[in-house]
Amino acid sequence: LGLFVCTLAAQAMDLTKATVVTREPGKPAQVLVEEVEKRTGVRWPVAAQAPDSGPVVRIERGSGPAEGFSIGTEGNIVTVRGNDARGVLFGVGRLLRALEMRRQSVTLGDPLNVTSAPETKLRGHQLGYRPKTNSYDAWTLAMWEQYIRDLAVFGANAVELIPPRSDDAADSPHFPLPQIEMMAGMSKICDAYGIDVWIWYPALDKDYGDPKTVQFALAEWGEVFKRLPRIDAVMVPGGDPGATRPKLLMPLLEKQRANLRKFHPKAQMWMSPQSFSPDWLAEFFGILKQEPAWLDGIVHGPQVRDPLPRLRQLVPKRYPIRNYPDITHSRQCQFPVPDWDPAFSVTEARETINPRPADMARIFRQDNPHTVGFITYSEGCNDDVNKIVWSALGWNSKADVAGALREYARYFIHPDFADGFAQGLAALERNWRGPALANGGIYSTLQQFQSMERAATPPTLLNWRFQQGLYRAYYDAYVRARLLDETRAEERAMDLLRAAPSIGAL
């Protein structure tokens, strides 16, 4: 064993005193230096030329498929070459996910020689700053930048924002900024990282057959379009919320696209036939047969009556289809937990902490081939693990999901928990398989997390991602213990009631 450990140590590249050498402008070098420093306390210097001695991390431009990169190691030099600006950022992200970062120590355990480019063109997540999300509405711009950066490290290239008026309260007691100011700030952050900005924009007014209503909507939406420094696309759901039949909705969207392009000349207009009745759906497909030039794409989301393969057959080929999968809800939703025990369903409810890596992989692989990609439907950071799984599979549809969980744990929690936390996340999903009464593995899952809890340092214990997994493990075990106790109590009561014929009902 000692010889084996020494062999591994000899292979590790010590980058603790590395210099970052780059002439690339923008965020990548900043992301690399800052994220290493947060985890280790080591601040790598950045220079235009390599020093005479010491390890070097080079960041430079290469060539190849869009958003792709290569990483190579030779001697004490690590070179990250991005094929374009995004490729540089994603290459830096891939390096960060491979590093072993501990206090005052940065190593690369194995030589890293990889050339990679994403399979899926669009890989994004909805980030809604609104009261309904339950977990985002207290976040500051600095917190949003960190989260957007975290998503980019795992290969996401788009974020979808929500406008100030939606199917939600107009304010939250937790808001640090008004919604329009936060929305504009998030758009600016995305632009700095080269991340696409989408807006999920529901059409909420009652009568778009009324010219005054249309003029009001054009003015309201136009103010939002004007305030945001970057918009790449707008997606309008046909319903959930909103309820406007296609023959009125489509002319509105044509006007809104022209409205949008006053401020963002290349921005696109997409729409989703969510919640359309059969009659409205037929009307919608009749309009699509005319192939309106102003429409840029179609979105498949919850409550679209046709499954994705059928929708792809019905939609003219000129229109790409984007997926809008619900990764955030556990019941009363597009992808409910299969056969979820009522004990969990009624206590943990619809928006609980819900890592579902195996389910997410199955859903992704079933639907993604019919699309140009996805922006997931999210209501908070409860689905954080699911976002990362979708991003990993969007980059490589054959990616090992267990490997993605290990990268998640190594990067976000701690290298010492890379295996344990990854296994714990998978175990949390298994907690929800089948009847809770018969699932003794729920207590084993808790023991896994308690072992990590005892070993964790104070910073790890304060890490919200660690806390999410830990809390779910405790909660699942508590619910099962309560279920066992109440089941026993019910059986005792039923035993007594069954004795009524002999001892009397009273």
C-alpha atoms as one frame of an Amber mdcrd trajectory, in Angstrom:
protein
   0.000   0.000   0.000   2.805   2.414   0.856   4.484   1.784  -2.497   1.184
   2.342  -4.280   0.611   5.672  -2.529   4.149   6.809  -3.309   3.644   5.968
  -6.976   0.489   8.079  -7.127   2.217  10.954  -5.372   5.049  10.849  -7.890
   2.571  11.229 -10.734   0.863  14.303  -9.273   1.847  17.672 -10.736   2.368
  20.272  -8.026   0.887  23.555  -9.253   0.852  25.364  -5.916   3.411  27.935
  -7.086   2.224  28.100 -10.705   2.087  31.230 -12.830  -0.833  31.784 -15.212
   0.540  32.905 -18.559  -1.963  34.396 -20.987  -2.686  37.210 -23.405  -6.360
  36.244 -23.607  -8.707  39.031 -22.487 -11.878  38.522 -20.472 -12.976  36.252
 -17.686 -11.163  32.894 -18.062  -7.909  33.771 -16.285  -9.833  35.665 -13.607
 -12.113  32.665 -13.034  -9.148  30.303 -12.756  -7.169  32.460 -10.357 -10.109
  33.396  -8.138 -11.591  29.910  -7.843  -8.200  28.412  -6.956  -7.650  31.105
  -4.341 -11.097  30.562  -2.758 -10.363  26.891  -2.190  -6.681  27.029  -1.296
  -5.661  30.512  -0.191  -3.075  30.447  -2.998  -3.141  33.422  -5.386  -1.577
  32.541  -8.738   0.136  35.475 -10.451  -0.872  36.281 -14.035   1.779  37.266
 -16.579   2.112  37.743 -20.333   5.318  35.663 -20.455   6.441  32.555 -18.609
   8.891  32.962 -15.715  12.378  31.445 -15.876  11.366  28.582 -13.592   8.402
  27.022 -11.856   5.150  25.462 -13.045   3.060  27.288 -15.620  -0.592  27.232
 -16.637  -0.907  28.620 -20.157  -4.233  29.935 -21.466  -4.272  30.559 -25.190
  -6.325  30.374 -28.351  -6.413  27.327 -30.611  -8.645  26.197 -33.456 -11.409
  23.668 -33.928 -15.141  23.238 -33.336 -17.085  26.030 -31.665 -16.796  26.176
 -27.874 -14.263  23.349 -27.874 -10.869  23.220 -26.212  -7.806  21.101 -25.647
  -5.778  20.664 -22.466  -2.298  19.192 -22.446   0.351  18.581 -19.801   4.061
  18.386 -20.476   6.668  18.582 -17.759   5.499  21.244 -15.364   3.369  23.076
 -17.937  -0.395  22.803 -18.363  -1.758  24.353 -21.552  -5.411  25.229 -22.069
  -6.297  26.107 -25.675  -9.790  27.319 -26.434 -11.117  27.282 -29.979 -12.971
  30.535 -29.323 -13.743  32.801 -26.372 -16.228  30.355 -24.895 -13.890  27.481
 -25.548 -11.244  29.184 -23.436 -13.734  29.592 -20.586 -14.940  25.990 -20.811
 -11.357  24.735 -21.012 -10.539  26.598 -17.815 -13.655  25.066 -16.265 -12.544
  21.579 -17.231  -9.121  22.187 -15.658 -10.697  23.472 -12.446 -12.837  20.341
 -12.197  -9.709  18.187 -12.470  -7.565  19.997  -9.905  -7.082  18.726  -6.349
  -7.475  21.911  -4.322  -6.745  21.912  -0.599  -5.509  24.551   1.807  -2.210
  25.932   0.464  -2.011  23.104  -2.096  -2.934  22.762  -5.779  -2.115  19.542
  -7.600  -3.142  17.745 -10.754  -3.383  14.090  -9.836  -3.051  12.617 -13.338
  -1.694  14.001 -16.598  -4.560  15.757 -18.351  -4.548  15.429 -22.117  -7.983
  16.001 -23.584  -9.556  17.494 -26.697 -13.264  18.167 -26.384 -16.195  20.047
 -27.899 -19.890  20.057 -26.939 -22.388  17.779 -28.657 -25.385  19.964 -27.865
 -25.492  23.526 -29.160 -27.678  25.062 -26.446 -27.025  24.175 -22.787 -28.720
  26.486 -20.329 -30.771  26.943 -17.191 -33.535  29.287 -16.105 -32.588  31.529
 -13.184 -35.703  33.241 -11.902 -35.282  36.133  -9.487 -38.808  36.141  -8.069
 -40.558  35.185  -4.809 -41.864  31.880  -6.162 -38.427  30.279  -6.340 -38.137
  30.025  -2.526 -34.333  30.058  -2.649 -33.096  32.745  -5.045 -34.985  35.842
  -3.970 -32.424  36.950  -1.367 -29.443  36.573  -3.707 -27.292  39.596  -4.491
 -25.651  40.323  -7.828 -22.375  38.949  -6.452 -24.107  35.687  -5.553 -25.701
  35.501  -8.996 -22.324  36.028 -10.640 -20.875  33.162  -8.616 -23.729  30.860
  -9.604 -23.539  31.808 -13.281 -19.790  31.198 -13.097 -20.399  27.805 -11.461
 -22.716  26.807 -14.297 -20.173  27.952 -16.900 -17.430  25.880 -15.240 -19.587
  22.832 -16.016 -20.210  23.887 -19.622 -23.477  25.857 -19.589 -23.663  28.522
 -22.295 -27.061  30.144 -21.666 -29.176  31.598 -18.867 -32.889  32.391 -19.017
 -34.218  35.335 -17.016 -37.765  36.203 -15.937 -39.252  39.710 -16.361 -40.620
  41.816 -13.494 -44.230  40.914 -14.317 -44.956  37.197 -14.297 -47.362  34.838
 -12.541 -45.922  35.855  -9.204 -45.962  38.506  -6.509 -44.558  41.868  -7.510
 -42.124  41.961  -4.599 -40.403  39.857  -1.974 -39.307  40.928   1.506 -35.956
  39.328   0.679 -35.202  41.239  -2.550 -31.902  43.177  -2.314 -32.773  44.987
  -5.586 -35.913  45.703  -7.607 -36.529  43.006 -10.218 -35.696  45.107 -13.284
 -32.386  46.239 -11.762 -31.426  42.685 -10.870 -32.477  41.475 -14.319 -30.311
  44.111 -15.997 -27.405  43.257 -13.711 -27.673  39.541 -14.457 -27.766  40.291
 -18.189 -24.568  42.313 -17.797 -22.886  39.468 -15.900 -23.800  36.966 -18.602
 -22.460  39.298 -21.275 -19.140  39.596 -19.441 -18.832  35.790 -19.477 -20.018
  35.469 -23.065 -23.131  33.575 -21.938 -26.350  33.814 -23.979 -29.247  35.642
 -22.337 -32.779  34.385 -22.911 -35.971  35.799 -21.417 -38.953  33.640 -20.506
 -41.680  36.175 -21.216 -45.312  35.122 -20.620 -48.108  37.002 -22.386 -50.388
  37.695 -19.424 -52.901  40.288 -20.658 -56.480  39.162 -21.241 -57.269  40.363
 -24.766 -54.585  40.765 -27.422 -57.360  41.325 -29.938 -57.665  44.815 -28.425
 -55.219  47.259 -30.087 -54.845  49.179 -26.794 -53.748  45.990 -25.011 -51.205
  45.309 -27.750 -49.810  48.835 -27.483 -49.538  48.482 -23.707 -47.672  45.171
 -24.093 -45.282  46.620 -26.663 -44.454  49.508 -24.349 -44.062  47.277 -21.266
 -41.875  44.676 -22.971 -39.927  47.363 -24.806 -38.895  48.957 -21.521 -37.439
  45.632 -20.386 -35.693  45.096 -23.732 -34.215  48.583 -23.471 -32.881  48.109
 -19.943 -30.994  44.861 -20.565 -27.490  45.183 -22.078 -27.714  41.729 -23.663
 -30.620  39.658 -24.993 -30.069  36.779 -27.410 -33.588  35.341 -27.485 -37.068
  35.645 -26.000 -39.230  32.587 -25.349 -42.977  33.127 -24.928 -45.002  30.245
 -23.458 -48.463  29.798 -24.954 -49.757  28.978 -21.489 -48.703  28.225 -17.911
 -49.178  31.136 -17.482 -51.246  33.009 -20.024 -54.111  31.856 -22.220 -54.174
  33.434 -25.660 -55.257  31.513 -28.733 -52.638  31.250 -31.499 -54.376  33.496
 -34.031 -54.009  36.387 -31.555 -50.753  35.361 -29.892 -48.689  34.925 -33.059
 -49.366  38.441 -34.439 -48.430  39.842 -31.009 -45.133  37.962 -31.066 -44.377
  39.217 -34.574 -44.761  42.768 -33.282 -42.735  41.989 -30.170 -39.910  40.579
 -32.255 -39.706  43.851 -34.182 -39.881  45.642 -30.830 -37.033  43.493 -29.502
 -34.825  44.156 -32.503 -34.960  47.897 -31.980 -32.659  47.324 -29.034 -31.030
  43.963 -29.852 -30.814  43.656 -33.646 -29.890  39.955 -33.749 -32.160  38.698
 -30.958 -34.577  35.857 -31.723 -38.214  35.124 -30.903 -39.211  31.592 -29.873
 -42.514  30.294 -28.557 -43.962  27.222 -26.888 -47.449  25.752 -27.478 -47.796
  24.944 -23.771 -51.340  24.375 -22.473 -52.938  24.679 -25.918 -56.194  22.772
 -26.265 -56.531  20.368 -29.233 -58.369  23.066 -31.198 -55.769  25.703 -30.411
 -52.983  23.272 -31.242 -54.531  22.609 -34.650 -54.781  26.363 -35.202 -51.134
  26.742 -34.175 -49.905  24.095 -36.620 -51.997  25.703 -39.348 -50.120  28.972
 -38.797 -46.769  27.134 -38.741 -47.494  25.609 -42.162 -47.284  29.136 -43.545
 -43.716  29.258 -42.131 -43.747  32.829 -40.795 -40.306  34.360 -41.302 -40.309
  36.270 -38.025 -40.437  33.096 -35.907 -37.021  31.688 -35.001 -37.817  28.473
 -33.128 -40.238  26.321 -31.138 -39.928  25.227 -27.518 -41.165  21.963 -26.018
 -42.054  22.318 -22.360 -44.450  21.060 -19.711 -48.072  20.748 -20.865 -47.240
  20.506 -24.562 -49.650  17.801 -25.696 -47.382  16.158 -28.256 -44.206  14.343
 -27.155 -40.979  15.670 -28.600 -40.625  13.140 -31.469 -44.179  13.923 -32.613
 -43.657  17.673 -32.273 -40.513  17.423 -34.403 -42.559  15.683 -37.125 -45.281
  18.329 -37.064 -43.081  21.436 -36.928 -41.583  22.561 -40.279 -37.911  21.684
 -40.532 -36.856  25.311 -40.816 -37.670  25.800 -37.116 -35.287  24.359 -34.537
 -36.819  22.946 -31.364 -35.484  23.764 -27.917 -36.271  21.652 -24.876 -37.606
  23.243 -21.684 -37.570  20.292 -19.258 -38.874  20.602 -15.715 -35.936  19.475
 -13.552 -37.098  21.232 -10.409 -40.385  19.632  -9.301 -41.012  16.226  -7.782
 -44.796  15.919  -8.086 -47.666  17.557 -10.055 -45.193  18.163 -12.840 -43.770
  17.008 -16.153 -41.494  14.346 -14.652 -42.856  13.292 -11.239 -40.808  10.920
  -9.106 -42.059   7.469 -10.176 -44.242   5.741  -7.542 -43.149   8.243  -4.907
 -44.114   7.091  -1.432 -46.946   9.304  -0.091 -44.968   9.786   3.129 -42.352
  11.702   1.130 -44.837  13.303  -1.234 -46.881  14.961   1.516 -43.932  16.033
   3.677 -41.179  16.952   1.203 -43.656  18.160  -1.424 -43.127  19.644  -4.865
 -39.934  21.722  -4.594 -37.780  19.769  -2.212 -34.028  19.182  -2.553 -34.190
  16.703  -5.423 -30.960  15.239  -6.828 -32.189  12.726  -9.442 -29.095  11.918
 -11.536 -30.332   8.614 -12.972 -33.773  10.009 -13.822 -32.267  13.134 -15.376
 -29.927  11.069 -17.558 -32.797   8.942 -18.807 -34.952  11.983 -19.595 -32.071
  13.768 -21.333 -31.141  10.814 -23.512 -34.762  10.226 -24.469 -35.529  13.799
 -25.542 -32.324  15.566 -26.535 -31.885  13.964 -30.004 -35.002  15.808 -31.215
 -33.739  19.260 -30.202 -30.911  21.751 -30.636 -30.521  21.744 -26.886 -32.160
  22.863 -23.688 -32.720  25.562 -21.150 -34.101  23.823 -18.092 -37.127  24.969
 -16.118 -36.016  25.721 -12.568 -37.594  27.232  -9.462 -34.476  27.576  -7.338
 -31.212  25.941  -6.298 -33.016  22.876  -4.911 -32.287  21.235  -8.293 -28.617
  22.284  -8.403 -27.347  18.726  -8.957 -29.814  18.206 -11.799 -28.544  21.348
 -13.537 -25.004  19.989 -13.472 -26.099  16.567 -14.762 -27.906  18.180 -17.705
 -24.875  20.378 -18.449 -22.529  17.382 -18.361 -24.746  15.349 -20.692 -25.256
  18.347 -22.951 -21.521  18.417 -23.450 -21.224  14.645 -23.886 -24.415  12.585
 -24.062 -22.445   9.450 -23.179 -20.845  11.002 -20.109 -20.632   8.823 -17.036
 -23.165  10.316 -14.625 -21.277   8.959 -11.601 -18.189  10.729 -12.928 -20.142
  13.987 -13.221 -21.238  13.631  -9.593 -17.624  13.067  -8.530 -16.568  16.238
 -10.348 -19.440  18.062  -8.656 -18.304  16.839  -5.241 -14.583  17.453  -5.864
 -15.117  20.981  -7.138 -17.986  22.239  -4.989 -17.460  20.308  -1.733 -13.877
  19.045  -1.248 -11.526  16.561  -2.951 -11.652  14.315   0.119 -15.406  13.886
  -0.425 -15.278  13.355  -4.184 -16.375   9.733  -3.942 -18.379   9.856  -0.712
 -20.550  12.851  -1.568 -21.100  11.618  -5.124 -22.242   8.258  -3.783 -24.429
  10.065  -1.259 -26.205  12.030  -4.003 -26.969   8.810  -5.861 -28.178   7.262
  -2.605 -30.588  10.160  -2.024 -32.255   9.301  -5.324 -32.515   5.638  -4.268
 -34.164   6.755  -1.008 -37.210   7.629  -3.109 -37.420   4.294  -4.932 -40.379
   2.200  -3.830 -42.160   2.013  -0.457 -40.320   3.850   2.310 -41.358   1.179
   4.829 -39.349  -1.422   2.932 -36.365   0.799   2.117 -33.817   0.196   4.861
 -31.212   1.889   2.665 -32.581   5.247   3.807 -30.797   4.806   7.142 -27.607
   3.715   5.371 -27.756   6.942   3.358 -28.021   8.942   6.560 -25.017   7.114
   7.988 -23.013   7.994   4.852 -23.794  11.675   5.279 -23.245  11.615   9.049
 -19.793  10.156   8.459 -18.994  13.063   6.139 -20.525  15.510   8.598 -18.166
  14.296  11.342 -15.145  14.562   9.044 -16.033  17.915   7.486 -14.137  21.100
   8.216 -16.043  24.240   9.271 -16.006  25.703   5.723 -17.480  22.480   4.351
 -20.163  22.449   7.033 -21.103  25.981   5.963 -21.199  25.047   2.269 -24.826
  25.293   1.115 -24.406  22.437  -1.353 -23.098  20.172   1.396 -25.937  21.297
   3.653 -28.532  20.427   1.007 -27.415  16.806   0.765 -27.011  16.488   4.526
 -30.419  17.979   5.253 -32.170  15.668   2.776 -30.485  12.616   4.294 -31.671
  13.566   7.788 -35.142  14.468   6.576 -35.640  11.233   4.633 -34.590   9.192
   7.678 -36.869  11.198   9.959 -39.839  10.690   7.621 -39.225   6.932   7.495
 -38.914   6.725  11.284 -42.149   8.650  11.661 -43.832   6.434   9.067 -42.762
   3.282  10.925 -44.013   4.681  14.236 -47.356   5.833  12.851 -47.836   2.563
  10.978 -47.315   0.642  14.224 -49.740   2.954  16.034 -52.335   2.477  13.303
 -51.943  -1.300  13.516 -52.461  -1.221  17.282 -55.604   0.832  16.825 -56.902
  -1.526  14.131 -56.205  -4.540  16.363 -58.393  -3.022  19.035 -61.150  -2.185
  16.561 -61.080  -5.733  15.228 -61.769  -6.924  18.763 -65.027  -4.952  18.930
 -67.311  -7.981  18.255 -66.001  -9.702  21.402 -65.309  -6.790  23.759 -67.906
  -4.291  22.502 -67.569  -1.135  20.404 -67.528   1.202  23.384
